[in-house]
């Protein structure tokens, strides 16, 4: 149904003759409006008055003055005609015509009998009849019938005229009569059309008002045919309630029936449709299913419209969404259930819900059991009557009634009374309904004996836990395990939960409504009974004010006075959760930002990039993190320093810098961005936040326009490329300033000289044999690789492109050549090839290391087991010791190979730098050679640091290699360690950009060639090297710098040309204990266990070793050689498997996939991974993710046992 279609409330139309008959027999039914009925009555009175005057005129005319009477009679006729006209104009023409038809023929008949001329009266009567009949028939047949009626009327009148009737000309009268009748019939037809249009307009206005009403109410208004065969109208609210477009209901009436819940379709809706079809009003509640699957409750009231025959032709009604009311009713039932459960937890107490008229709505409590009373007997009784009949104390009754009235006013009440020899404590609390009104109160009456006992327990609790409570910053709550009865709380808990200590002690956590989710306490108690303690259990709590908090709860189960109690430490992490959500939102915004976004710290290291930034610069996600920002900047050093200074100046004044920046993509492509840089401080760390938009195309268009305008001027005077022109003989006729600058010549020295004079010998042969013939043939060459020799003898690589210029006759005149210096690019490409070679070597090394790790695990492990079985005096003990020593040396060698290949797993640990220096001593001596003297000076009281052992060895090796290359003729390499304290006023701390504090220093010095200040400013840039082509990658010192900064340290360089170089590295001191000391204890002290462990290892030697070690420590071991065998063992095992110890990379099912399949069978299964592969190989399997337990091969006996015990002792996820 279209929205603008008129609403159809009308009954079916009846034949017009039936309408006319009803009008004739029930004239009062013509006008339903009271005001119009009054007007009709007044006009009808006017007609009656005219009728009386006309009668008087006729009588007077018959007996007195005929002429005067005729004039008077004509006036009366005019007045009558005017009255009838006015009636027609005010929509009462039907009344006028009816009155005339009924009353005026009497007048005419009277006139005829009196012997007067009836022509005027007959004409008037014909007018009235024409109005009536013309309106009745409204068509040409009506006019014909009117004419016949007039002729018959005339004959009747003539027949009634006496023989002595005066001279009358009937023919003109009849003609006049019929003419007037025809005209009046047409006028009546027109008048009827106007009235019908007015009626339709009024109906449309009424329908529009109804439509506005229907479309603006919250309920759904509907009109349908019986049995809902057609939906004629539904208000737009149906889209909100049903969740479907209204057009669906108009197009298919079955949509309504199909949307009803299947359980209600047969039991409610179909009987309802039957009632409506029978004309009975209906009122039902049923459910509907929205397209998204949600269920809503509907209250539907309908009534039927019947026609005159009593048949139902329309059904209309209103449907209202009562889902919230239904939910409120369910909540009310849940609250009653809660109150009943709460009542059972109060020993020696009466708990009652009091209605507003002070009658008992509900009552319960264990105190009724003492007196063998049924609590239901008190429901509906007055509080006053119960108290007075029980205790007979009128004063106490008034006290209680007054307290209850105050509670209904919103004031909680606490008071004591002595009644019947018992001391009672009354506590009341208002209960609020959905509208926020207090409709009931909750009253609890407790025996003070229990309260006194609780107070005694409180004093004992205070003495027992006073020190813990007073010093602990976390909220502490002591409760009884059985019912949550609060024994004690500390001040932090008061502040956290909003209740005073007195308000909480003696009440249960349910009474105080502390749990926002009532299911949390049963779950928490179950976990506590299962494990004996809980750590960092998250739950949602409600403060006294109603505010919700997210808490972490750590609980210990203790016993007090023979009963189990819980001591709970609670911590508010609400703000932390909000911050995490906000950070997640900001991260989503940054990840999906269309502009490139990056964070750079104050050391120029990239700390964050969004996908748009990576795509803009051609890098993979995460590839730029940890890199210097210079890797993406395409600025010379001098220009870069000026750019940084400009940005710093703007940030100090306006906190923002905006401008254009020239950048470099990963493939070397240079492009320009519109950048906006802002300063950001997070904690103590400062960042530059940069938004960038690629404007390369725009800049290229601008450059092209400027180039077209400037042409040779821009090329020669401002172009950053070498350019020259030569004539037909190959002699230079012009060179650019940049050409002279790069080649080191003056212009006078080169003009007129052959261009080939400045090529190397090899380049000259190539030019004469290949490039020049090709140029003469085609008129142009593009990016011909050549080598030019500068004036000082230095050779540069260039790409030469040239275009010939011809005169008007087509003869070669001159050529313009552009020379692009690609020396540095070629060097970078060579470095890249070298890096790729190193990567291939690293892959090979990592593969060899994996095989050796498996072998060493078995060798060292079985040697350890053999050593444990021997006495110290056994002759074989010395041999086994040497085997273990050699095995450890082999392990160290493998670790160094992993360092070399950059594949070692990064794992920060507490260690002593002296031990690392000593361990690398032999390796360094092999690397630097015998012509260099290595000396180490270590501090005997050196502090500990927390860094990755492998990374630290890599730093020492890289610095030693650089020192070796700086001393080709030999020299001295000195490594020193010391403790250093940097205070806030130290220039060194500011220079290093490190926080003041205690640091451990490792210094590496050489007596080599040294470095200039220019070289020192760039040594940490990736791919920067001063070594010969092919000998260095330029990554060594960049790697050292990244490792030091990654470990929150600093690095300084001291060097002068010819005086050697010193690198000083500062690493922050750590107070954490050295965990490696724990592995020095006797094997009898190593952790044991009785759990069941499923061991999966494809290497038979390693599998046998680990299985034997675990069985020695008391574990039950199920050993499998692959994933499929492990699944079979797990299926056959009747007992639960406590731990899966599995290799990561195996044939068939790998370790991570095996853990996932077993986890589906046993959700609480704990997993420990082990592998001898590199970090890249392991990371592909997700094992290096945060929170995943991992053990690197080869490992020691003690390391294995401690790691297994550590994993088993972690509480399983609930």
Steps between C-alpha positions, in 0.01 A plus 500: 500500500637843407552747782284764325211262424181603687419292802190285435265507798175516291237233468407362155276739299123428487257571213399865478129426526567351843681817609209715375250285683695534824515875445125528445411288797772631737559867415668565835781272395615740236691721742710340774683815609318681783598850387380437145181354636432829684553698179265268313234552767528880472467492121209259522329747734553773244328286235205441731472874559499566126236231460277674756544837328416346164179350642401838641568661162275254321213556741541877485513492120177306474295747701660842472735670252613269225773725355660581832475140591682398180792730577519381858489142384788555257712640783426191707600279205831684461572462870424129478729459200778687682457278806525185293812633325663574833413150619668352191814714546537382859468131400142474630334493161368151561317625811359792304386275217348255742305765689371641172394161369311424822342842571478710186256282296246577773544868423453447127193290557356771723567766235324295232197444716481873571473572125823698477761455229734220606775564247756662734436245768521217247828637371631521855383149575670379178821670612490316830423169337778559241749562780400184676465266201803647317716440804352152532562380147794722394490390136320540166244228586421709803428806287269295272320361800473854636337623180246217504429569865442872426256429211305254713492756780362765267225270375401422858492869588295588192261220577455647846444857371135607515319576179472864586881528541624838369670529163815299533755426231619153597734446205747780593475392862590142413788613276627732770450234763703237310772745401548609860492137611769399249723793597455429867577130448831588331578748777414233754735253324783754510423577861506130587844462336639791703362349817648160413840664445471677836408170662801324344731783608365478854544123493860531376577757771355266761699208360821708503445589867441133573812400306715749694360364822564139394853574380608688813383269777738248656261211436440330165156585350373246247203440269450161334231298332353202691747210538778742396465422132600859421681758712351837410697718741775478761660801669875556448568396860476138379848531349645582844305228685503218240841592357365468145412758231127580487503418129550130582160491677321673212658273239436176686245477782654166607800698627298586810410137578852374421654755739306356796684258724416140398388414854247786497381464142265208566405562863439877496495665161272269298224492770534879515447536125190283529359723776559810289331343197196438720495866604625445856757738656836338574781562747806274490871488578732307270858491378651592167837405351688786333726440197811524722367216716403712802164429662260780602175481702191667345178616670231506228145635529260483205137566415285444192301733270166370374269610220119541524454129449724419799786361292860582601673684219801652681706422813713768661698528818816601682812291572748603768853372574493379863837326500640731767195441719542125463865532587409710802253233613769236463739723692239535772475123527879475511512761776245304702712189453805697614316623809400148588860383462619799702250430776633150550851637567402698810510270805287606794322763290161597358513644147188672367393701199258772621240651267410868494191435720731339760381148426732203461571425131749221559680365804754230570798418721640228719361665816151376403627143522591547865139574586360257242310775317408490134621834349216492242243549781624857553464613134229767470485581875564844643842556659333683791272206579778241482738690729234595754345153512846344543656734755217727625729805502321804350807724528711249306226476239509878445879495478489231232220670302684834510822337374315326217334827392841670495632220282211557254625863496839373381690478832663172601444419868713315758373469861482257789205397713451271798186296447385192682831460674693505172727770363418558136678703232272654236645592157285642219574591141269647230423297185465706180294402194574578134354849530735582786221496761531327836223241485621265775761480774718214612517445877742264674462429872802326649568357844782702652656187646633411155611860455697492826667184388587667173648795688713263707616332181570844360733589788681170459527564129637848557771368730584222255519705185567858621853519358397362161198726480683816601791466258337348191402757234255255345148457630484202738174322586466205741181298441354168602517254211160341564276807472724798416453644854746791532729474802735792434612754236784751487494870419593443135195276458280768661628761257473264206144372564348817651372329815625574849657220697198486733261475207680196358594298809226257599339499156539263210631608162159415352323727749729787401444412130876513435490252209369663182467149357347257752665204324849628586501391865406133438763480225759666721426267795518195274841602364622579849393162636667331204836681516517638853580849371430738211721756331379809310142378451308774315141582594252786484410654838243760610584782740256638755420784259407247232810572293649190335868415543726248330708330769778244509466272800772279649368262768655267752290236677570500876341342807384706800334346805454175315318658205632571146538872422617701203755781523456703180732768364312722255640756260307745283599470132201692362709785368753255362222327306377835371850594391542164327170549317599855407839384377334227295267759348788737421699211354205414274476864386872518428503163322219611267612859443528587132803722562841361581572518875822426691651554846872582528675520839756758601776272368355508152381139520164407346274356770166473316363510146147445374418291189459812284853614589652158423316481168604855411869416550481146358579309819334200661313540831745537786807513275577862589462461878835556672656662191647849487267755343779582258419176317192667350633857471655605171698796634876563494658523849526877499146547382381238749659688791345825384162328469522363856596843636208662319256243636629541857465877478142478375403240762628723780280792388194344337526133604448405135705511178343478157674483168632283221751221555701309241499128576638176359307176447644156567581457130693828501227705336499859621168672561355799683242507776302771671591444866361616833724438802392534863686443825363236736617400848399163648637461851864597480537420131466766230381426147445669167162405357491549123201494263601479133315517170667403173503806271748356253273536199414856591865589549593330175244709317636816664854402416403429140338842472802676642725296275304601193527865600868499597626238246879528462535751784361255755690208346840665503487730800287314752482134401661261753623281212798527272417641154707581192451570130732399217512587130511281191872436558440382854660807664347652813324828430339547845503335843284559808633638823426170672705319232797720583444455872486121474796468258721762672579703187463866404281581202794637296682167536228288338322711234615385157643173627366163373239366740663155493816644659328478843408134474708217636683290240246220523210747476663665195514166318135430585392847388682483166392144423142494631352822638604750231397280202164440669461877559576587138251237385202589719570859604478416869632268770357434845682416824821372343725383790840673481788584733639855516838591646512812713788744494633348822489151349192381683265291288122543515222290346246688289197425286517713184190593304532719188269646235618636164397843372478555123496811286226582252666288235507194724872514565636417843577826677559422865393267780378550855621232744395437859733306730360349820753406769410145612819428689333485840206300366734242350677479833168446680403230253829328563437526874154354450644207307750451779216505756311241297808281496524537877134403532560183298799415717283566804230261378760227450653569840162490674416164341832349610452645849162326535650158428787564739256619770318164491830309515635715782176463697545121500878508554496749786186356654616140514841617623326684785300185587820293499676753721213484750540122520876519575673583826750786498789249536388281212768482225235574238387820674793696355426376147131585534594846628716559193215382276264748669758777469549430130124479453458841661771642273315355203178654628671840523635455148152427368371808682771709330404354163140604571626848585689508172185402310279746695265213581542476875182534710493827696449433873610772750654352816690615805874451440846630581688671216828354624373150426399602145842661437679189626281267294568691176877522561595199286258592225636854482862379482411282200318792332757780548806287425836461668634837379269681745553486876172449694487622862203488738463694825186416698362637826481227769189660658313560179122553527253281313311603186193352330565450128493222246824300525513443126445865413775609740746256344401637159581856618846396624577302182390785267712755686798264498468442124490879438808542720684224307424669166628831641838334589615326178863518616420373848440675832329461831133427579394580858164395657412644842199483737410733789215633713388856413254733677354781286347783701248759384766770456737288292552623147561143397142402599357784291723417208403133511133597544469254789333537836737554797573180690736206537643337188749230405766614251668282237773674305662375175813695391747456215821667388393517138470775238215688677214698342429856401205696641316465170528122507403489870175684424388221265645176639170380643307549175400172329721408202750777573856367478851632442633161393583399148223389271400140576666488844229655717121508512464813711269311740739414784496824700133562412422162658708590808318829537157332467583234761627756752196723459268201513641424846453863624873570482727759346809499278786751459784519247839661563734513198757710322674433173816303568430460873260205513137464603314422824137385519337533844173320560282570805242241609260564794568309821234247613420397857344168397679187633696280261272198431798297376616458861196282564636241259811443707318305771527128547286272286315389812375855534366518146120517477306176466140411428245227450307641204448328166706648212451424130848529335510546120848508334598367158870466594539160668804602707338814638174315564677226698698753703203720594282199581764361735554835676129551560449148632793553739320806635181302570289587197291256297625531141317410178762522221411538130718542192255717302168684524282215375647257753445760772130532414462123523672489842282785627184319384609179677599674825226463759641768734520870422823622342647786704764625255583468130881528443547513123753588233387788277610386152418134426397297196123482454321679782719778644505589868260793496235310300535203735445724803186651344349157424573369851369826647162434338482173693640637828452877537726535806800324339830684559762510224880544497673527159866418427708543184851538365387706198550874455255762614363558147411134453342479846314830460327364189324255732393773747711354784684825576175682574462663839396260774612179320743279700814410300833324569795541260713197415748393617394524865636373829347248741420776749362741239256235378374405847458860614322604181254208523427573865451868418245424227312242710470738796330772296122488571306361208268749323140475624 
